[in-house]
């Protein structure tokens, strides 16, 4: 049984292109790769448990395997706190493409090409600030998915 599970894990890890769909409730990882049925709460729980006990989602996210999309930015706690505390000023500075708070965010995210990054943020302003009631977590997600 152990050999079967190890073999399945190896096949899933090596053939990520074949597993393009990811369950939006449990995310990417070995659980979603092995357990395709997501029609019931039990099956979703099995997917999540498999992901949690095999500790593979972190590997999948950082490597871009197991159906996970590799992000170009790593949001850290300091960046999250900064965005939460500076939502209004960041919105204004992203809209114009420059500013002290935007420069600070660049530093916190360890952006190498700040000019291009800030221009991408400005160009995607409406996607980043998708509504007047947008939440900090959504702004961070939108920055990570639209800016690069």
Secondary structure, 3 states (H helix, E strand, C coil): CHHHHHHHHHHHHHCHHHCCCCECCCECCHHHHHCCCCCCHHHHHHHHHHHHHHCCHHHHHHHCCCCCCCCCCCCCHHHHHHHHHCHHHHHHHHHHCCCHHHHHHHHHCCCCCHHHHHHHHHHCHHHHCCCCCCCHHHHHHHHHHHCC
